[in-house]
Amino acid sequence: MRPATLTLATFALGLLAACELALAFPVAGWLYLAVGALFAVGLLRPLAPRRQPYQLGALAVVLTALAALYVVEWSTRKPFLRDLARVQVGMSEADVRLVMARYKEGTGWPMPPSPSGSPANPTPPTELVLPHSLVFRHSDEAAFNSDWAIIALSAGKVARVEFSAD
């Protein structure tokens, strides 16, 4: 066993868990692989597997925990970001709508009535619109209601894809 490596790996696992569970911000898969490799280096010795059953068991538990952190959708943000990653520059507007079909379209932010309406007949408020862009949201919950996928369009094609966290 290598205590310094295990300490670093345990700290990294804590950071991954905090990002996924406390911050609801998904972590890239390669980081999970790196933490799993750190645990393997920290736990295993260059011996036959039968000579280190406890270390193999501990590694199996850690790898299971890492897999659960990566796979389980702890919030609606995780599948939203995975789908958003499928939107590529150059895609058509129709293709974007197909990929993002299960999400709410629009900012969800009301616009104040325009001053052109009279007090007796005010103009009804409308939703904030970002020009030349599609905006998608995954939730109306207070913690996520302003998580926006902003897809800028130019000539009907995707010019830029970005995520604006609440």
Salt bridges, closest charged atoms under 4 A:
GLU20 OE1 - LYS78 NZ 3.11
ASP83 OD1 - ARG86 NH1 3.24
ASP83 OD2 - ARG102 NE 3.43
GLU93 OE2 - ARG97 NH2 2.70
GLU105 OE2 - ARG97 NH1 2.51
ASP140 OD2 - LYS104 NZ 3.87
ASP140 OD1 - ARG137 NH1 2.53
ASP147 OD2 - ARG77 NE 2.67
ASP147 OD2 - HIS138 NE2 2.76
GLU162 OE1 - ARG160 NE 2.74
